[in-house]
Amino acid sequence: MLMEELPPEAALDGPPPNMDHLLQRTLGTVREERDQAVRRRGRITALSSTLMVAGVLAGGVWLGQGMGVGGTTDEVLQGTSASGAHMAVQVTDTEGGLRLVATVNGMQDGEACWLVVHTKDGRTFTAGSWMAHEGEVTLAGSAMVRAGDVAGVSVVNHDREPLVTAN
């Protein structure tokens, strides 16, 4: 009676012969799925990191241009005085105003000089000053005016008399 109630599988001795193979195949599938998930997370992390770095760099360039770090050169003004002084001024329009790089030669040694921007409506802006010496001087300056409004740039002395003007 007891033997008749048992299913035929219960009479087998030990596990089925292909049980080890089935376990190994199942464990291999689990490992493969886990490795795929790890690789997928690694790719997503690398992609998001790359996009973040690109975004930060693009934002830095954009902010740098907006803060007047970059700009466009509008023109180079040049002038020579009757006394032989020469001046060349690179005028760069930036977001915050005007950036100037002036190269001046021929000023009298010891002369107090001011770099002055003249606008078309008659206003003047002092962009820099220095004590002249023998030889060429390169001076960087700035003024809160747009490049399109510039009528000229002058070097003036202590009495505000123009020594050389570039238009």
Secondary structure as GFF3:
##gff-version 3
##sequence-region A 1 167
A	DSSP	alpha_helix	2	5	.	.	.	ID=ss1
A	DSSP	three_ten_helix	8	11	.	.	.	ID=ss2
A	DSSP	alpha_helix	19	66	.	.	.	ID=ss3
A	DSSP	beta_strand	72	80	.	.	.	ID=ss4
A	DSSP	beta_strand	86	94	.	.	.	ID=ss5
A	DSSP	beta_strand	97	105	.	.	.	ID=ss6
A	DSSP	beta_strand	112	119	.	.	.	ID=ss7
A	DSSP	beta_strand	124	131	.	.	.	ID=ss8
A	DSSP	beta_strand	137	143	.	.	.	ID=ss9
A	DSSP	three_ten_helix	147	149	.	.	.	ID=ss10
A	DSSP	beta_strand	150	156	.	.	.	ID=ss11
A	DSSP	beta_strand	162	166	.	.	.	ID=ss12
###
